[in-house]
Amino acid sequence: MSKARQYELIYITAPEVTDEVLADLHTQVEAIAQRFGGSIAKTENWGRKRLAYEIAGQREGVYVMEVIDGPGAMTAELDRRLRVIDAVVRHLIVRVDEDLAMAERAAANRKASMAVRRTKRGLPPEPTEAERRRHREDADDDDVMGDAGFVPSGDRGERGDRGDRGDR
């Protein structure tokens, strides 16, 4: 048996699709996942949204996202079945476990390099709570003072002779 992976399935249905049809579609996806030894980790109904472009005469659609854990063979069956379901206008299956693992590794590398830099400067490897609090307060102050010294573009002041314009 192949290794279980995590996938995001996003499908768009026609805007006139009822909640019963969406529930039936979810049940079909869940049955396919269970048949291959997978499971649905999360389901989000994003609701009715405007499409980026017209698809099959539709300008809007109902978006649904499902996070599915299962083997790779499951995605081929999901893809095949979603292609023939009339209620589904478009669908996309994306593997996300590699991206999550890569983000975790990057965060661990940043934390390790920060600890090395802090110890070289004679500080403890982890910031203290007082440092964190001070950093949050400084970030709040930057938001308030960020526009200090801003001159609107309409008030350009005296620019003087720039020398490159010649006589006008």
GUMARTOR-531075 format. One record per atom (N, C-alpha, C): residue in three letters; atom name; residue number from 1; x, z, y. Coordinates in steps of 0.2 Angstrom, whole numbers, padded with zeros to 4 digits. Atoms other than C-alpha are relative to their C-alpha. Layout:
% GUMARTOR-531075
res:atom:n:x:z:y
ALA:CA:NUM:X:Z:Y
...
END
This chain:
% GUMARTOR-531075
res:atom:n:x:z:y
MET:N:1:0004:0000:-0006
MET:CA:1:0000:0000:0000
MET:C:1:0004:0000:0006
SER:N:2:-0004:0000:-0006
SER:CA:2:0006:-0004:0017
SER:C:2:0000:0006:0005
LYS:N:3:0000:-0006:-0004
LYS:CA:3:0010:0009:0030
LYS:C:3:-0005:0000:0006
ALA:N:4:0005:-0001:-0005
ALA:CA:4:-0004:0015:0042
ALA:C:4:0003:-0001:0007
ARG:N:5:-0002:0001:-0007
ARG:CA:5:-0002:0009:0060
ARG:C:5:-0006:0002:0004
GLN:N:6:0005:-0001:-0004
GLN:CA:6:-0012:0012:0075
GLN:C:6:-0001:-0007:0004
TYR:N:7:0002:0007:-0003
TYR:CA:7:-0022:-0003:0083
TYR:C:7:-0005:0002:0005
GLU:N:8:0005:0000:-0004
GLU:CA:8:-0033:-0005:0098
GLU:C:8:-0004:-0006:-0001
LEU:N:9:0005:0005:0000
LEU:CA:9:-0048:-0016:0096
LEU:C:9:-0005:0000:0006
ILE:N:10:0005:0001:-0006
ILE:CA:10:-0057:-0022:0111
ILE:C:10:-0004:-0006:-0001
TYR:N:11:0004:0006:0000
TYR:CA:11:-0072:-0033:0110
TYR:C:11:-0005:0000:0005
ILE:N:12:0005:0001:-0005
ILE:CA:12:-0084:-0040:0122
ILE:C:12:-0007:-0003:-0003
THR:N:13:0007:0003:0003
THR:CA:13:-0103:-0043:0118
THR:C:13:-0003:-0003:0006
ALA:N:14:0004:0003:-0006
ALA:CA:14:-0116:-0052:0128
ALA:C:14:-0003:0006:0003
PRO:N:15:0003:-0005:-0004
PRO:CA:15:-0124:-0042:0142
PRO:C:15:-0007:0003:-0003
GLU:N:16:0007:-0002:0002
GLU:CA:16:-0141:-0042:0134
GLU:C:16:0000:0004:-0007
VAL:N:17:-0001:-0004:0006
VAL:CA:17:-0135:-0033:0118
VAL:C:17:-0003:0007:0001
THR:N:18:0003:-0007:0000
THR:CA:18:-0145:-0017:0114
THR:C:18:0005:0005:-0003
ASP:N:19:-0004:-0006:0002
ASP:CA:19:-0137:0000:0110
ASP:C:19:0000:0000:-0008
GLU:N:20:0001:0001:0007
GLU:CA:20:-0144:-0003:0092
GLU:C:20:0005:-0005:-0003
VAL:N:21:-0004:0005:0002
VAL:CA:21:-0134:-0019:0090
VAL:C:21:0008:0003:0001
LEU:N:22:-0007:-0003:-0001
LEU:CA:22:-0118:-0010:0097
LEU:C:22:0001:0005:-0005
ALA:N:23:0000:-0005:0005
ALA:CA:23:-0121:0004:0085
ALA:C:23:0002:-0003:-0007
ASP:N:24:-0001:0004:0007
ASP:CA:24:-0122:-0008:0070
ASP:C:24:0007:-0003:0000
LEU:N:25:-0007:0003:0000
LEU:CA:25:-0106:-0017:0076
LEU:C:25:0005:0005:-0001
HIS:N:26:-0005:-0006:0001
HIS:CA:26:-0097:0000:0077
HIS:C:26:0000:0002:-0008
THR:N:27:0000:-0002:0007
THR:CA:27:-0103:0004:0059
THR:C:27:0003:-0005:-0004
GLN:N:28:-0004:0005:0003
GLN:CA:28:-0097:-0013:0053
GLN:C:28:0008:0001:0000
VAL:N:29:-0007:-0001:-0001
VAL:CA:29:-0080:-0010:0060
VAL:C:29:0003:0006:-0004
GLU:N:30:-0002:-0006:0004
GLU:CA:30:-0079:0007:0053
GLU:C:30:0000:-0001:-0007
ALA:N:31:0000:0002:0007
ALA:CA:31:-0084:0001:0036
ALA:C:31:0006:-0004:-0002
ILE:N:32:-0006:0004:0002
ILE:CA:32:-0070:-0012:0036
ILE:C:32:0006:0005:0000
ALA:N:33:-0005:-0004:-0001
ALA:CA:33:-0058:0001:0042
ALA:C:33:0001:0005:-0006
GLN:N:34:0000:-0004:0006
GLN:CA:34:-0063:0013:0028
GLN:C:34:0002:-0003:-0007
ARG:N:35:-0002:0003:0006
ARG:CA:35:-0062:0000:0015
ARG:C:35:0007:-0001:-0001
PHE:N:36:-0007:0001:0000
PHE:CA:36:-0044:-0003:0019
PHE:C:36:0004:0007:0000
GLY:N:37:-0004:-0006:0000
GLY:CA:37:-0040:0016:0019
GLY:C:37:0001:0002:0007
GLY:N:38:-0001:-0002:-0007
GLY:CA:38:-0041:0017:0038
GLY:C:38:-0005:0004:0003
SER:N:39:0005:-0004:-0004
SER:CA:39:-0051:0027:0051
SER:C:39:0000:-0002:0007
ILE:N:40:0000:0001:-0008
ILE:CA:40:-0057:0026:0069
ILE:C:40:0001:0006:0003
ALA:N:41:-0003:-0006:-0004
ALA:CA:41:-0048:0038:0080
ALA:C:41:-0004:0001:0006
LYS:N:42:0004:-0001:-0007
LYS:CA:42:-0058:0035:0096
LYS:C:42:-0004:-0007:0001
THR:N:43:0004:0005:-0002
THR:CA:43:-0072:0024:0102
THR:C:43:-0002:0001:0007
GLU:N:44:0002:-0001:-0007
GLU:CA:44:-0075:0021:0121
GLU:C:44:-0004:-0007:0001
ASN:N:45:0004:0006:-0002
ASN:CA:45:-0090:0010:0127
ASN:C:45:0001:0000:0008
TRP:N:46:-0001:0001:-0007
TRP:CA:46:-0084:0004:0144
TRP:C:46:-0005:-0003:0004
GLY:N:47:0006:0002:-0003
GLY:CA:47:-0101:-0003:0148
GLY:C:47:0001:-0007:0002
ARG:N:48:0001:0007:-0003
ARG:CA:48:-0106:-0019:0157
ARG:C:48:0004:-0001:0006
LYS:N:49:-0005:0002:-0005
LYS:CA:49:-0093:-0027:0167
LYS:C:49:0000:-0008:0001
ARG:N:50:-0001:0007:-0002
ARG:CA:50:-0090:-0044:0176
ARG:C:50:0006:-0003:-0004
LEU:N:51:-0006:0003:0003
LEU:CA:51:-0079:-0056:0166
LEU:C:51:0004:-0003:0005
ALA:N:52:-0005:0004:-0004
ALA:CA:52:-0064:-0064:0173
ALA:C:52:-0002:-0007:0001
TYR:N:53:0002:0007:0000
TYR:CA:53:-0071:-0081:0169
TYR:C:53:-0006:-0001:-0004
GLU:N:54:0006:0001:0004
GLU:CA:54:-0087:-0088:0162
GLU:C:54:0002:-0002:-0007
ILE:N:55:0000:0001:0007
ILE:CA:55:-0088:-0087:0143
ILE:C:55:-0006:-0002:-0003
ALA:N:56:0006:0002:0003
ALA:CA:56:-0101:-0097:0134
ALA:C:56:-0006:0001:0004
GLY:N:57:0005:0000:-0004
GLY:CA:57:-0112:-0097:0149
GLY:C:57:-0001:0007:0003
GLN:N:58:0001:-0007:-0002
GLN:CA:58:-0110:-0078:0152
GLN:C:58:0005:0002:0006
ARG:N:59:-0004:-0003:-0005
ARG:CA:59:-0103:-0070:0168
ARG:C:59:0001:0007:-0001
GLU:N:60:-0001:-0007:0001
GLU:CA:60:-0104:-0052:0162
GLU:C:60:0000:0001:-0008
GLY:N:61:-0001:-0002:0007
GLY:CA:61:-0101:-0043:0145
GLY:C:61:0000:0007:0000
VAL:N:62:0000:-0007:0002
VAL:CA:62:-0102:-0026:0137
VAL:C:62:0007:0001:-0003
TYR:N:63:-0006:-0001:0002
TYR:CA:63:-0084:-0020:0134
TYR:C:63:0000:0007:-0005
VAL:N:64:-0001:-0006:0004
VAL:CA:64:-0080:-0008:0119
VAL:C:64:0007:0000:-0003
MET:N:65:-0007:-0001:0003
MET:CA:65:-0063:-0001:0114
MET:C:65:0000:0005:-0006
GLU:N:66:-0001:-0005:0006
GLU:CA:66:-0059:0007:0097
GLU:C:66:0007:0000:-0002
VAL:N:67:-0007:-0002:0002
VAL:CA:67:-0043:0015:0092
VAL:C:67:-0001:0001:-0008
ILE:N:68:0001:0000:0008
ILE:CA:68:-0041:0012:0073
ILE:C:68:0007:0001:-0003
ASP:N:69:-0006:-0001:0004
ASP:CA:69:-0028:0019:0061
ASP:C:69:-0001:-0003:-0006
GLY:N:70:0001:0004:0006
GLY:CA:70:-0025:0008:0046
GLY:C:70:0006:-0005:-0001
PRO:N:71:-0005:0005:0002
PRO:CA:71:-0014:-0005:0037
PRO:C:71:-0001:-0006:0004
GLY:N:72:0000:0007:-0003
GLY:CA:72:-0010:-0022:0044
GLY:C:72:-0005:-0005:-0003
ALA:N:73:0005:0005:0004
ALA:CA:73:-0021:-0031:0031
ALA:C:73:-0007:0001:0003
MET:N:74:0007:-0002:-0003
MET:CA:74:-0036:-0022:0039
MET:C:74:-0001:-0005:0006
THR:N:75:0001:0004:-0007
THR:CA:75:-0033:-0032:0056
THR:C:75:-0002:-0007:-0002
ALA:N:76:0002:0007:0002
ALA:CA:76:-0034:-0049:0047
ALA:C:76:-0008:0000:-0002
GLU:N:77:0007:0000:0002
GLU:CA:77:-0051:-0044:0039
GLU:C:77:-0005:0001:0007
LEU:N:78:0004:-0001:-0006
LEU:CA:78:-0057:-0037:0056
LEU:C:78:-0001:-0006:0004
ASP:N:79:0000:0006:-0004
ASP:CA:79:-0052:-0053:0065
ASP:C:79:-0005:-0005:-0003
ARG:N:80:0004:0005:0003
ARG:CA:80:-0061:-0064:0052
ARG:C:80:-0007:0002:0001
ARG:N:81:0007:-0002:-0001
ARG:CA:81:-0077:-0054:0053
ARG:C:81:-0002:0000:0007
LEU:N:82:0003:0000:-0007
LEU:CA:82:-0078:-0052:0072
LEU:C:82:-0001:-0007:0002
ARG:N:83:0001:0007:-0002
ARG:CA:83:-0076:-0071:0073
ARG:C:83:-0007:-0003:-0001
VAL:N:84:0006:0003:0002
VAL:CA:84:-0092:-0074:0064
VAL:C:84:-0006:0004:0002
ILE:N:85:0006:-0004:-0002
ILE:CA:85:-0103:-0061:0072
ILE:C:85:-0002:-0003:0007
ASP:N:86:0002:0003:-0006
ASP:CA:86:-0113:-0069:0085
ASP:C:86:-0001:0004:0006
ALA:N:87:0001:-0004:-0005
ALA:CA:87:-0115:-0054:0096
ALA:C:87:0007:0001:0004
VAL:N:88:-0007:-0001:-0003
VAL:CA:88:-0096:-0053:0099
VAL:C:88:0002:-0007:0004
VAL:N:89:-0002:0006:-0004
VAL:CA:89:-0091:-0065:0113
VAL:C:89:0008:-0001:0000
ARG:N:90:-0007:0000:0000
ARG:CA:90:-0072:-0061:0113
ARG:C:90:0002:0007:-0004
HIS:N:91:-0003:-0007:0002
HIS:CA:91:-0061:-0048:0104
HIS:C:91:0008:-0001:0000
LEU:N:92:-0007:0000:0000
LEU:CA:92:-0043:-0043:0104
LEU:C:92:0003:0006:-0004
ILE:N:93:-0003:-0006:0003
ILE:CA:93:-0033:-0032:0092
ILE:C:93:0007:0000:0001
VAL:N:94:-0007:-0001:-0002
VAL:CA:94:-0016:-0025:0098
VAL:C:94:0002:0006:-0004
ARG:N:95:-0004:-0005:0003
ARG:CA:95:-0004:-0014:0089
ARG:C:95:0003:0005:0005
VAL:N:96:-0003:-0004:-0006
VAL:CA:96:0000:0001:0100
VAL:C:96:0004:0006:-0003
ASP:N:97:-0005:-0005:0002
ASP:CA:97:0010:0013:0089
ASP:C:97:0007:-0001:0002
GLU:N:98:-0007:0001:-0002
GLU:CA:98:0026:0005:0093
GLU:C:98:0001:0001:0007
ASP:N:99:-0001:-0001:-0008
ASP:CA:99:0023:0006:0112
ASP:C:99:0000:0007:0001
LEU:N:100:0000:-0007:-0001
LEU:CA:100:0018:0024:0110
LEU:C:100:0007:0004:-0002
ALA:N:101:-0006:-0003:0002
ALA:CA:101:0034:0028:0100
ALA:C:101:0006:-0002:0005
MET:N:102:-0005:0002:-0005
MET:CA:102:0045:0018:0113
MET:C:102:-0001:0005:0006
ALA:N:103:0001:-0004:-0006
ALA:CA:103:0037:0028:0127
ALA:C:103:0002:0007:-0001
GLU:N:104:-0003:-0007:0002
GLU:CA:104:0041:0045:0118
GLU:C:104:0007:0000:0000
ARG:N:105:-0008:0001:0000
ARG:CA:105:0059:0039:0115
ARG:C:105:0003:0000:0007
ALA:N:106:-0003:0000:-0007
ALA:CA:106:0061:0035:0133
ALA:C:106:-0001:0006:0004
ALA:N:107:0001:-0006:-0003
ALA:CA:107:0054:0051:0139
ALA:C:107:0005:0005:-0003
ALA:N:108:-0005:-0005:0003
ALA:CA:108:0065:0061:0127
ALA:C:108:0007:-0002:0003
ASN:N:109:-0006:0002:-0002
ASN:CA:109:0080:0050:0133
ASN:C:109:0001:0003:0008
ARG:N:110:-0001:-0002:-0007
ARG:CA:110:0076:0054:0152
ARG:C:110:0001:0008:0000
LYS:N:111:-0001:-0008:0000
LYS:CA:111:0074:0073:0148
LYS:C:111:0007:0002:-0002
ALA:N:112:-0007:-0002:0002
ALA:CA:112:0091:0073:0139
ALA:C:112:0005:-0002:0005
SER:N:113:-0005:0002:-0006
SER:CA:113:0100:0064:0153
SER:C:113:-0001:0004:0006
MET:N:114:0001:-0004:-0006
MET:CA:114:0092:0075:0166
MET:C:114:0003:0007:-0002
ALA:N:115:-0003:-0007:0002
ALA:CA:115:0098:0091:0156
ALA:C:115:0008:-0001:0000
VAL:N:116:-0007:0001:0000
VAL:CA:116:0116:0083:0155
VAL:C:116:0002:0000:0008
ARG:N:117:-0002:0000:-0007
ARG:CA:117:0116:0080:0174
ARG:C:117:-0001:0007:0003
ARG:N:118:0001:-0006:-0003
ARG:CA:118:0109:0097:0178
ARG:C:118:0006:0005:-0002
THR:N:119:-0005:-0004:0002
THR:CA:119:0122:0106:0167
THR:C:119:0007:-0002:0003
LYS:N:120:-0006:0002:-0003
LYS:CA:120:0136:0096:0175
LYS:C:120:0000:0003:0007
ARG:N:121:0000:-0003:-0007
ARG:CA:121:0130:0103:0192
ARG:C:121:0000:0007:0000
GLY:N:122:0000:-0008:0001
GLY:CA:122:0130:0121:0185
GLY:C:122:-0007:0003:0000
LEU:N:123:0007:-0002:0000
LEU:CA:123:0111:0122:0184
LEU:C:123:-0002:0001:-0008
PRO:N:124:0003:-0001:0007
PRO:CA:124:0101:0127:0168
PRO:C:124:-0003:-0007:-0002
PRO:N:125:0002:0006:0002
PRO:CA:125:0096:0112:0158
PRO:C:125:-0007:-0002:0002
GLU:N:126:0007:0001:-0002
GLU:CA:126:0077:0114:0162
GLU:C:126:-0001:0003:0007
PRO:N:127:0002:-0003:-0006
PRO:CA:127:0070:0116:0179
PRO:C:127:-0004:0007:0000
THR:N:128:0004:-0007:0000
THR:CA:128:0064:0134:0183
THR:C:128:-0007:-0002:0003
GLU:N:129:0007:0000:-0003
GLU:CA:129:0046:0137:0188
GLU:C:129:0000:-0001:0007
ALA:N:130:0000:0000:-0008
ALA:CA:130:0051:0140:0206
ALA:C:130:0002:-0007:0002
GLU:N:131:-0002:0007:-0002
GLU:CA:131:0060:0123:0206
GLU:C:131:-0006:-0005:0000
ARG:N:132:0006:0005:0001
ARG:CA:132:0044:0114:0199
ARG:C:132:-0005:0001:0006
ARG:N:133:0005:-0001:-0005
ARG:CA:133:0033:0123:0212
ARG:C:133:0003:-0003:0007
ARG:N:134:-0003:0002:-0006
ARG:CA:134:0045:0119:0226
ARG:C:134:0000:-0008:0000
HIS:N:135:0000:0008:0001
HIS:CA:135:0046:0100:0220
HIS:C:135:-0008:-0002:0002
ARG:N:136:0007:0001:-0001
ARG:CA:136:0026:0100:0220
ARG:C:136:-0001:0000:0007
GLU:N:137:0001:-0001:-0007
GLU:CA:137:0026:0107:0238
GLU:C:137:0003:-0005:0004
ASP:N:138:-0004:0005:-0004
ASP:CA:138:0039:0095:0244
ASP:C:138:-0004:-0007:-0001
ALA:N:139:0003:0006:0001
ALA:CA:139:0029:0080:0237
ALA:C:139:-0007:0000:0004
ASP:N:140:0006:-0001:-0004
ASP:CA:140:0013:0087:0245
ASP:C:140:0002:-0001:0008
ASP:N:141:-0002:0000:-0007
ASP:CA:141:0023:0088:0262
ASP:C:141:0001:-0008:0002
ASP:N:142:-0002:0007:-0001
ASP:CA:142:0029:0070:0260
ASP:C:142:-0006:-0005:0001
ASP:N:143:0006:0004:-0001
ASP:CA:143:0011:0063:0259
ASP:C:143:-0002:0001:0007
VAL:N:144:0002:-0001:-0007
VAL:CA:144:0007:0071:0276
VAL:C:144:0005:-0003:0005
MET:N:145:-0005:0002:-0005
MET:CA:145:0023:0067:0285
MET:C:145:0002:-0007:-0002
GLY:N:146:-0002:0006:0001
GLY:CA:146:0025:0050:0277
GLY:C:146:0000:-0005:0005
ASP:N:147:0001:0005:-0005
ASP:CA:147:0019:0040:0292
ASP:C:147:0003:0002:0007
ALA:N:148:-0003:-0002:-0006
ALA:CA:148:0029:0050:0305
ALA:C:148:0005:-0006:0003
GLY:N:149:-0004:0005:-0003
GLY:CA:149:0037:0038:0317
GLY:C:149:-0002:-0007:-0001
PHE:N:150:0003:0007:0001
PHE:CA:150:0026:0023:0312
PHE:C:150:-0002:-0003:0007
VAL:N:151:0002:0003:-0006
VAL:CA:151:0024:0011:0326
VAL:C:151:-0005:-0006:-0002
PRO:N:152:0004:0006:0002
PRO:CA:152:0009:-0001:0325
PRO:C:152:0003:-0006:0002
SER:N:153:-0003:0006:-0002
SER:CA:153:0013:-0019:0325
SER:C:153:-0002:-0003:0006
GLY:N:154:0002:0003:-0006
GLY:CA:154:0003:-0023:0340
GLY:C:154:0004:0003:0006
ASP:N:155:-0004:-0003:-0005
ASP:CA:155:0015:-0012:0351
ASP:C:155:0007:-0001:-0002
ARG:N:156:-0006:0002:0002
ARG:CA:156:0031:-0021:0349
ARG:C:156:0005:0002:0005
GLY:N:157:-0005:-0003:-0005
GLY:CA:157:0039:-0014:0365
GLY:C:157:0004:-0006:0003
GLU:N:158:-0004:0005:-0003
GLU:CA:158:0052:-0024:0375
GLU:C:158:0005:-0002:-0005
ARG:N:159:-0004:0003:0005
ARG:CA:159:0062:-0035:0364
ARG:C:159:0007:-0003:0003
GLY:N:160:-0006:0003:-0003
GLY:CA:160:0074:-0042:0377
GLY:C:160:0001:-0007:-0002
ASP:N:161:-0002:0006:0001
ASP:CA:161:0083:-0058:0377
ASP:C:161:0003:-0001:-0007
ARG:N:162:-0003:0001:0006
ARG:CA:162:0087:-0063:0359
ARG:C:162:0006:-0005:0000
GLY:N:163:-0005:0005:-0001
GLY:CA:163:0098:-0077:0364
GLY:C:163:-0001:-0006:-0005
ASP:N:164:0000:0006:0004
ASP:CA:164:0092:-0089:0351
ASP:C:164:-0006:-0004:0001
ARG:N:165:0006:0004:-0001
ARG:CA:165:0076:-0096:0359
ARG:C:165:0001:-0005:0005
GLY:N:166:-0001:0005:-0005
GLY:CA:166:0084:-0106:0373
GLY:C:166:-0005:0001:0006
ASP:N:167:0004:-0001:-0006
ASP:CA:167:0074:-0109:0389
ASP:C:167:-0007:-0002:-0002
ARG:N:168:0007:0001:0001
ARG:CA:168:0055:-0108:0388
ARG:C:168:-0004:-0001:0006
END
